[in-house]
Amino acid sequence: MDLNGIIFPSPRFDYSITGYEKDLIFIPKPSSNKQIPSYIPCLFLQAKLKLLSKFYLIFFHGNAEDIFIAKDIADKIRDNLYVYLNNIRLMLLL
């Protein structure tokens, strides 16, 4: 029995992705069903000061949290560390 979904339920998707089109990327992942592709949704946040940015940071948010819920903290990390940041939904990688 998979208790992960019971202990850490997925948040409700009650917002719009409008305005995130340039930041939202989908990384393909292996799927048992070849007819239905499977993807990992990610937010790619470009560094605001591109000339100062030499690093790329991958940020895995917590369980029961969505990439859009974690966007505020990801923005602060990106702005303070001057990095490119990719916010990934870790639960889908498992």
Chimera marker file (.cmm) of the C-alpha trace (Angstrom):
<marker_set name="trace">
<marker id="1" x="0.000" y="0.000" z="0.000" r="1" g="1" b="0" radius="0.5"/>
<marker id="2" x="1.334" y="3.414" z="-0.983" r="1" g="1" b="0" radius="0.5"/>
<marker id="3" x="1.025" y="5.605" z="2.100" r="1" g="1" b="0" radius="0.5"/>
<marker id="4" x="2.799" y="8.584" z="0.512" r="1" g="1" b="0" radius="0.5"/>
<marker id="5" x="-0.459" y="9.853" z="-1.054" r="1" g="1" b="0" radius="0.5"/>
<marker id="6" x="-2.293" y="9.521" z="2.266" r="1" g="1" b="0" radius="0.5"/>
<marker id="7" x="0.377" y="11.087" z="4.480" r="1" g="1" b="0" radius="0.5"/>
<marker id="8" x="1.338" y="13.788" z="1.966" r="1" g="1" b="0" radius="0.5"/>
<marker id="9" x="-1.758" y="14.462" z="-0.164" r="1" g="1" b="0" radius="0.5"/>
<marker id="10" x="-1.269" y="16.424" z="-3.356" r="1" g="1" b="0" radius="0.5"/>
<marker id="11" x="-2.365" y="20.043" z="-3.106" r="1" g="1" b="0" radius="0.5"/>
<marker id="12" x="-5.430" y="21.187" z="-5.024" r="1" g="1" b="0" radius="0.5"/>
<marker id="13" x="-4.701" y="22.663" z="-8.432" r="1" g="1" b="0" radius="0.5"/>
<marker id="14" x="-6.932" y="25.740" z="-8.109" r="1" g="1" b="0" radius="0.5"/>
<marker id="15" x="-4.788" y="28.330" z="-9.873" r="1" g="1" b="0" radius="0.5"/>
<marker id="16" x="-3.910" y="29.202" z="-13.436" r="1" g="1" b="0" radius="0.5"/>
<marker id="17" x="-0.590" y="28.556" z="-15.158" r="1" g="1" b="0" radius="0.5"/>
<marker id="18" x="-1.190" y="31.642" z="-17.277" r="1" g="1" b="0" radius="0.5"/>
<marker id="19" x="1.856" y="33.852" z="-16.999" r="1" g="1" b="0" radius="0.5"/>
<marker id="20" x="4.209" y="30.910" z="-16.394" r="1" g="1" b="0" radius="0.5"/>
<marker id="21" x="4.455" y="29.735" z="-20.013" r="1" g="1" b="0" radius="0.5"/>
<marker id="22" x="8.083" y="30.852" z="-20.387" r="1" g="1" b="0" radius="0.5"/>
<marker id="23" x="9.069" y="29.361" z="-16.997" r="1" g="1" b="0" radius="0.5"/>
<marker id="24" x="7.210" y="26.033" z="-17.149" r="1" g="1" b="0" radius="0.5"/>
<marker id="25" x="9.101" y="23.084" z="-18.651" r="1" g="1" b="0" radius="0.5"/>
<marker id="26" x="8.321" y="19.369" z="-18.762" r="1" g="1" b="0" radius="0.5"/>
<marker id="27" x="11.079" y="16.774" z="-18.446" r="1" g="1" b="0" radius="0.5"/>
<marker id="28" x="10.138" y="13.378" z="-19.934" r="1" g="1" b="0" radius="0.5"/>
<marker id="29" x="10.352" y="10.411" z="-17.580" r="1" g="1" b="0" radius="0.5"/>
<marker id="30" x="10.160" y="6.678" z="-18.248" r="1" g="1" b="0" radius="0.5"/>
<marker id="31" x="6.641" y="5.305" z="-18.383" r="1" g="1" b="0" radius="0.5"/>
<marker id="32" x="5.319" y="1.766" z="-18.379" r="1" g="1" b="0" radius="0.5"/>
<marker id="33" x="2.653" y="2.811" z="-20.885" r="1" g="1" b="0" radius="0.5"/>
<marker id="34" x="4.339" y="3.901" z="-24.128" r="1" g="1" b="0" radius="0.5"/>
<marker id="35" x="1.042" y="5.320" z="-25.457" r="1" g="1" b="0" radius="0.5"/>
<marker id="36" x="0.738" y="7.898" z="-22.672" r="1" g="1" b="0" radius="0.5"/>
<marker id="37" x="3.893" y="9.978" z="-22.176" r="1" g="1" b="0" radius="0.5"/>
<marker id="38" x="4.816" y="10.915" z="-18.627" r="1" g="1" b="0" radius="0.5"/>
<marker id="39" x="6.465" y="14.174" z="-17.621" r="1" g="1" b="0" radius="0.5"/>
<marker id="40" x="7.943" y="15.881" z="-14.584" r="1" g="1" b="0" radius="0.5"/>
<marker id="41" x="6.671" y="19.481" z="-14.358" r="1" g="1" b="0" radius="0.5"/>
<marker id="42" x="9.384" y="22.019" z="-13.513" r="1" g="1" b="0" radius="0.5"/>
<marker id="43" x="9.751" y="25.749" z="-13.196" r="1" g="1" b="0" radius="0.5"/>
<marker id="44" x="12.942" y="27.110" z="-14.741" r="1" g="1" b="0" radius="0.5"/>
<marker id="45" x="13.639" y="30.498" z="-13.166" r="1" g="1" b="0" radius="0.5"/>
<marker id="46" x="16.276" y="32.448" z="-15.062" r="1" g="1" b="0" radius="0.5"/>
<marker id="47" x="18.742" y="34.549" z="-13.121" r="1" g="1" b="0" radius="0.5"/>
<marker id="48" x="17.837" y="38.220" z="-13.084" r="1" g="1" b="0" radius="0.5"/>
<marker id="49" x="21.493" y="39.275" z="-13.344" r="1" g="1" b="0" radius="0.5"/>
<marker id="50" x="22.627" y="36.908" z="-16.085" r="1" g="1" b="0" radius="0.5"/>
<marker id="51" x="26.159" y="38.344" z="-16.251" r="1" g="1" b="0" radius="0.5"/>
<marker id="52" x="26.734" y="37.539" z="-12.566" r="1" g="1" b="0" radius="0.5"/>
<marker id="53" x="25.193" y="34.080" z="-12.703" r="1" g="1" b="0" radius="0.5"/>
<marker id="54" x="27.583" y="31.173" z="-13.194" r="1" g="1" b="0" radius="0.5"/>
<marker id="55" x="25.572" y="28.517" z="-11.403" r="1" g="1" b="0" radius="0.5"/>
<marker id="56" x="22.481" y="26.404" z="-11.932" r="1" g="1" b="0" radius="0.5"/>
<marker id="57" x="20.593" y="25.282" z="-8.829" r="1" g="1" b="0" radius="0.5"/>
<marker id="58" x="18.070" y="22.436" z="-8.697" r="1" g="1" b="0" radius="0.5"/>
<marker id="59" x="15.502" y="22.993" z="-5.943" r="1" g="1" b="0" radius="0.5"/>
<marker id="60" x="13.379" y="20.048" z="-4.782" r="1" g="1" b="0" radius="0.5"/>
<marker id="61" x="10.338" y="21.229" z="-2.852" r="1" g="1" b="0" radius="0.5"/>
<marker id="62" x="8.727" y="19.279" z="-0.012" r="1" g="1" b="0" radius="0.5"/>
<marker id="63" x="5.958" y="16.689" z="-0.062" r="1" g="1" b="0" radius="0.5"/>
<marker id="64" x="2.374" y="17.982" z="-0.177" r="1" g="1" b="0" radius="0.5"/>
<marker id="65" x="3.700" y="21.120" z="-1.848" r="1" g="1" b="0" radius="0.5"/>
<marker id="66" x="3.303" y="22.184" z="-5.460" r="1" g="1" b="0" radius="0.5"/>
<marker id="67" x="5.924" y="23.871" z="-7.656" r="1" g="1" b="0" radius="0.5"/>
<marker id="68" x="3.785" y="27.004" z="-7.762" r="1" g="1" b="0" radius="0.5"/>
<marker id="69" x="3.382" y="27.056" z="-3.969" r="1" g="1" b="0" radius="0.5"/>
<marker id="70" x="7.181" y="26.804" z="-3.614" r="1" g="1" b="0" radius="0.5"/>
<marker id="71" x="7.760" y="29.520" z="-6.254" r="1" g="1" b="0" radius="0.5"/>
<marker id="72" x="8.020" y="32.345" z="-3.701" r="1" g="1" b="0" radius="0.5"/>
<marker id="73" x="10.872" y="30.701" z="-1.789" r="1" g="1" b="0" radius="0.5"/>
<marker id="74" x="12.508" y="29.647" z="-5.064" r="1" g="1" b="0" radius="0.5"/>
<marker id="75" x="12.392" y="33.261" z="-6.272" r="1" g="1" b="0" radius="0.5"/>
<marker id="76" x="14.095" y="34.438" z="-3.079" r="1" g="1" b="0" radius="0.5"/>
<marker id="77" x="16.821" y="31.801" z="-3.386" r="1" g="1" b="0" radius="0.5"/>
<marker id="78" x="17.398" y="32.707" z="-7.041" r="1" g="1" b="0" radius="0.5"/>
<marker id="79" x="17.552" y="36.443" z="-6.328" r="1" g="1" b="0" radius="0.5"/>
<marker id="80" x="19.878" y="36.178" z="-3.326" r="1" g="1" b="0" radius="0.5"/>
<marker id="81" x="22.291" y="33.621" z="-4.783" r="1" g="1" b="0" radius="0.5"/>
<marker id="82" x="22.276" y="35.002" z="-8.356" r="1" g="1" b="0" radius="0.5"/>
<marker id="83" x="21.617" y="31.580" z="-9.875" r="1" g="1" b="0" radius="0.5"/>
<marker id="84" x="19.464" y="29.908" z="-12.481" r="1" g="1" b="0" radius="0.5"/>
<marker id="85" x="16.995" y="27.787" z="-10.564" r="1" g="1" b="0" radius="0.5"/>
<marker id="86" x="14.976" y="24.736" z="-11.544" r="1" g="1" b="0" radius="0.5"/>
<marker id="87" x="12.093" y="23.927" z="-9.172" r="1" g="1" b="0" radius="0.5"/>
<marker id="88" x="11.262" y="20.221" z="-9.571" r="1" g="1" b="0" radius="0.5"/>
<marker id="89" x="8.454" y="18.130" z="-8.191" r="1" g="1" b="0" radius="0.5"/>
<marker id="90" x="10.499" y="15.481" z="-6.383" r="1" g="1" b="0" radius="0.5"/>
<marker id="91" x="7.607" y="13.099" z="-5.712" r="1" g="1" b="0" radius="0.5"/>
<marker id="92" x="7.295" y="12.343" z="-9.423" r="1" g="1" b="0" radius="0.5"/>
<marker id="93" x="10.939" y="11.275" z="-9.623" r="1" g="1" b="0" radius="0.5"/>
<marker id="94" x="10.448" y="8.392" z="-7.210" r="1" g="1" b="0" radius="0.5"/>
<link id1="1" id2="2" r="1" g="1" b="0" radius="0.2"/>
<link id1="2" id2="3" r="1" g="1" b="0" radius="0.2"/>
<link id1="3" id2="4" r="1" g="1" b="0" radius="0.2"/>
<link id1="4" id2="5" r="1" g="1" b="0" radius="0.2"/>
<link id1="5" id2="6" r="1" g="1" b="0" radius="0.2"/>
<link id1="6" id2="7" r="1" g="1" b="0" radius="0.2"/>
<link id1="7" id2="8" r="1" g="1" b="0" radius="0.2"/>
<link id1="8" id2="9" r="1" g="1" b="0" radius="0.2"/>
<link id1="9" id2="10" r="1" g="1" b="0" radius="0.2"/>
<link id1="10" id2="11" r="1" g="1" b="0" radius="0.2"/>
<link id1="11" id2="12" r="1" g="1" b="0" radius="0.2"/>
<link id1="12" id2="13" r="1" g="1" b="0" radius="0.2"/>
<link id1="13" id2="14" r="1" g="1" b="0" radius="0.2"/>
<link id1="14" id2="15" r="1" g="1" b="0" radius="0.2"/>
<link id1="15" id2="16" r="1" g="1" b="0" radius="0.2"/>
<link id1="16" id2="17" r="1" g="1" b="0" radius="0.2"/>
<link id1="17" id2="18" r="1" g="1" b="0" radius="0.2"/>
<link id1="18" id2="19" r="1" g="1" b="0" radius="0.2"/>
<link id1="19" id2="20" r="1" g="1" b="0" radius="0.2"/>
<link id1="20" id2="21" r="1" g="1" b="0" radius="0.2"/>
<link id1="21" id2="22" r="1" g="1" b="0" radius="0.2"/>
<link id1="22" id2="23" r="1" g="1" b="0" radius="0.2"/>
<link id1="23" id2="24" r="1" g="1" b="0" radius="0.2"/>
<link id1="24" id2="25" r="1" g="1" b="0" radius="0.2"/>
<link id1="25" id2="26" r="1" g="1" b="0" radius="0.2"/>
<link id1="26" id2="27" r="1" g="1" b="0" radius="0.2"/>
<link id1="27" id2="28" r="1" g="1" b="0" radius="0.2"/>
<link id1="28" id2="29" r="1" g="1" b="0" radius="0.2"/>
<link id1="29" id2="30" r="1" g="1" b="0" radius="0.2"/>
<link id1="30" id2="31" r="1" g="1" b="0" radius="0.2"/>
<link id1="31" id2="32" r="1" g="1" b="0" radius="0.2"/>
<link id1="32" id2="33" r="1" g="1" b="0" radius="0.2"/>
<link id1="33" id2="34" r="1" g="1" b="0" radius="0.2"/>
<link id1="34" id2="35" r="1" g="1" b="0" radius="0.2"/>
<link id1="35" id2="36" r="1" g="1" b="0" radius="0.2"/>
<link id1="36" id2="37" r="1" g="1" b="0" radius="0.2"/>
<link id1="37" id2="38" r="1" g="1" b="0" radius="0.2"/>
<link id1="38" id2="39" r="1" g="1" b="0" radius="0.2"/>
<link id1="39" id2="40" r="1" g="1" b="0" radius="0.2"/>
<link id1="40" id2="41" r="1" g="1" b="0" radius="0.2"/>
<link id1="41" id2="42" r="1" g="1" b="0" radius="0.2"/>
<link id1="42" id2="43" r="1" g="1" b="0" radius="0.2"/>
<link id1="43" id2="44" r="1" g="1" b="0" radius="0.2"/>
<link id1="44" id2="45" r="1" g="1" b="0" radius="0.2"/>
<link id1="45" id2="46" r="1" g="1" b="0" radius="0.2"/>
<link id1="46" id2="47" r="1" g="1" b="0" radius="0.2"/>
<link id1="47" id2="48" r="1" g="1" b="0" radius="0.2"/>
<link id1="48" id2="49" r="1" g="1" b="0" radius="0.2"/>
<link id1="49" id2="50" r="1" g="1" b="0" radius="0.2"/>
<link id1="50" id2="51" r="1" g="1" b="0" radius="0.2"/>
<link id1="51" id2="52" r="1" g="1" b="0" radius="0.2"/>
<link id1="52" id2="53" r="1" g="1" b="0" radius="0.2"/>
<link id1="53" id2="54" r="1" g="1" b="0" radius="0.2"/>
<link id1="54" id2="55" r="1" g="1" b="0" radius="0.2"/>
<link id1="55" id2="56" r="1" g="1" b="0" radius="0.2"/>
<link id1="56" id2="57" r="1" g="1" b="0" radius="0.2"/>
<link id1="57" id2="58" r="1" g="1" b="0" radius="0.2"/>
<link id1="58" id2="59" r="1" g="1" b="0" radius="0.2"/>
<link id1="59" id2="60" r="1" g="1" b="0" radius="0.2"/>
<link id1="60" id2="61" r="1" g="1" b="0" radius="0.2"/>
<link id1="61" id2="62" r="1" g="1" b="0" radius="0.2"/>
<link id1="62" id2="63" r="1" g="1" b="0" radius="0.2"/>
<link id1="63" id2="64" r="1" g="1" b="0" radius="0.2"/>
<link id1="64" id2="65" r="1" g="1" b="0" radius="0.2"/>
<link id1="65" id2="66" r="1" g="1" b="0" radius="0.2"/>
<link id1="66" id2="67" r="1" g="1" b="0" radius="0.2"/>
<link id1="67" id2="68" r="1" g="1" b="0" radius="0.2"/>
<link id1="68" id2="69" r="1" g="1" b="0" radius="0.2"/>
<link id1="69" id2="70" r="1" g="1" b="0" radius="0.2"/>
<link id1="70" id2="71" r="1" g="1" b="0" radius="0.2"/>
<link id1="71" id2="72" r="1" g="1" b="0" radius="0.2"/>
<link id1="72" id2="73" r="1" g="1" b="0" radius="0.2"/>
<link id1="73" id2="74" r="1" g="1" b="0" radius="0.2"/>
<link id1="74" id2="75" r="1" g="1" b="0" radius="0.2"/>
<link id1="75" id2="76" r="1" g="1" b="0" radius="0.2"/>
<link id1="76" id2="77" r="1" g="1" b="0" radius="0.2"/>
<link id1="77" id2="78" r="1" g="1" b="0" radius="0.2"/>
<link id1="78" id2="79" r="1" g="1" b="0" radius="0.2"/>
<link id1="79" id2="80" r="1" g="1" b="0" radius="0.2"/>
<link id1="80" id2="81" r="1" g="1" b="0" radius="0.2"/>
<link id1="81" id2="82" r="1" g="1" b="0" radius="0.2"/>
<link id1="82" id2="83" r="1" g="1" b="0" radius="0.2"/>
<link id1="83" id2="84" r="1" g="1" b="0" radius="0.2"/>
<link id1="84" id2="85" r="1" g="1" b="0" radius="0.2"/>
<link id1="85" id2="86" r="1" g="1" b="0" radius="0.2"/>
<link id1="86" id2="87" r="1" g="1" b="0" radius="0.2"/>
<link id1="87" id2="88" r="1" g="1" b="0" radius="0.2"/>
<link id1="88" id2="89" r="1" g="1" b="0" radius="0.2"/>
<link id1="89" id2="90" r="1" g="1" b="0" radius="0.2"/>
<link id1="90" id2="91" r="1" g="1" b="0" radius="0.2"/>
<link id1="91" id2="92" r="1" g="1" b="0" radius="0.2"/>
<link id1="92" id2="93" r="1" g="1" b="0" radius="0.2"/>
<link id1="93" id2="94" r="1" g="1" b="0" radius="0.2"/>
</marker_set>
